[in-house]
Amino acid sequence: MYFESHAHYDDRRFDEDRDELLASFPSEGIDTVVNSSSDIASSKASIALAEKYPYFYASVGVHPHEVSKMRDNDIDTLRKLAAHPKVVAIGEIGLDFYYDHSPRDSQRLWFARQLKLAAELDMPIIVHSREASQESFDIIKRSSVRKGVIHCYSGSAPMAKDYIDMGFYIGVGGSLTFKNNKKTVEVVEQIPIERILIETDAPYLAPVPFRGERNDSRLLKYVVEKISEIKNIPVEDICNITKNNAEKLFIK
């Protein structure tokens, strides 16, 4: 029923009940999960989860928070990890000028290098962009990558349409339900449902009425219900269409 396009179940906040939680997903209607990575260790952990659970897939990549620790041979490591049959994307990669945990020049360098790897491997990308909307767009446009998802999209509706025109999907999660998040509501209103992926970013960004608590894929229904309300499309159709979207991007 639900295709979870972005979560982090290797996060330590799941250490106490990870196996029990993930084993419950099929009975909760969660058909498929892409576990997104943040560094080399996380990439390996994501692959381990994908090997353990048949409905899990992994991405491999280094988040902008972590790129200051990268070395040249890390690209070779990512290339080898990406050869695993259950790795479906390079990510999450991008720019974060809100926290600036890594120097901006380093973020730009390693974003471009990981985009080059994705192009070489003909793999989709999972993009993190915070307070860097235009620069993220420009760097991607200069690359030859034309498939992927802009995760937890926070940009404008016109830019979302530009991404779609380039071949990308827009990731929508729990922040859509936040009371003052009019921008994402506008994005969902204006872009076709055939270009939306649903996500939780678990354990982060739990939707209302669970905002501030640990998030997990069982709460995708609140995202779907909000999309259904905005677009006046039945919940079941939202689930089926977004699942088909994600399968086309990551699996087929």
Rosetta blueprint (number, residue, H / E / L):
1 M L
2 Y E
3 F E
4 E E
5 S E
6 H E
7 A E
8 H L
9 Y L
10 D L
11 D L
12 R H
13 R H
14 F H
15 D L
16 E L
17 D L
18 R H
19 D H
20 E H
21 L H
22 L H
23 A H
24 S L
25 F H
26 P H
27 S H
28 E H
29 G L
30 I E
31 D E
32 T E
33 V E
34 V E
35 N E
36 S L
37 S L
38 S L
39 D L
40 I H
41 A H
42 S H
43 S H
44 K H
45 A H
46 S H
47 I H
48 A H
49 L H
50 A H
51 E H
52 K H
53 Y L
54 P L
55 Y L
56 F E
57 Y E
58 A E
59 S E
60 V E
61 G L
62 V L
63 H L
64 P L
65 H L
66 E L
67 V H
68 S H
69 K H
70 M L
71 R L
72 D H
73 N H
74 D H
75 I H
76 D H
77 T H
78 L H
79 R H
80 K H
81 L H
82 A H
83 A L
84 H L
85 P L
86 K L
87 V E
88 V E
89 A E
90 I E
91 G E
92 E E
93 I E
94 G E
95 L E
96 D E
97 F L
98 Y L
99 Y L
100 D L
101 H L
102 S L
103 P L
104 R H
105 D H
106 S H
107 Q H
108 R H
109 L H
110 W H
111 F H
112 A H
113 R H
114 Q H
115 L H
116 K H
117 L H
118 A H
119 A H
120 E H
121 L H
122 D L
123 M L
124 P L
125 I E
126 I E
127 V E
128 H E
129 S E
130 R E
131 E L
132 A L
133 S H
134 Q H
135 E H
136 S H
137 F H
138 D H
139 I H
140 I H
141 K H
142 R H
143 S L
144 S L
145 V L
146 R L
147 K L
148 G E
149 V E
150 I E
151 H L
152 C L
153 Y L
154 S L
155 G L
156 S L
157 A H
158 P H
159 M H
160 A H
161 K H
162 D H
163 Y H
164 I H
165 D H
166 M H
167 G L
168 F E
169 Y E
170 I E
171 G E
172 V E
173 G L
174 G H
175 S H
176 L H
177 T H
178 F L
179 K L
180 N L
181 N L
182 K H
183 K H
184 T H
185 V H
186 E H
187 V H
188 V H
189 E H
190 Q H
191 I L
192 P L
193 I H
194 E H
195 R H
196 I E
197 L E
198 I E
199 E L
200 T L
201 D L
202 A E
203 P L
204 Y L
205 L L
206 A L
207 P L
208 V L
209 P L
210 F L
211 R L
212 G L
213 E L
214 R L
215 N L
216 D L
217 S H
218 R H
219 L H
220 L H
221 K H
222 Y H
223 V H
224 V H
225 E H
226 K H
227 I H
228 S H
229 E H
230 I H
231 K H
232 N L
233 I L
234 P L
235 V H
236 E H
237 D H
238 I H
239 C H
240 N H
241 I H
242 T H
243 K H
244 N H
245 N H
246 A H
247 E H
248 K H
249 L H
250 F H
251 I H
252 K L
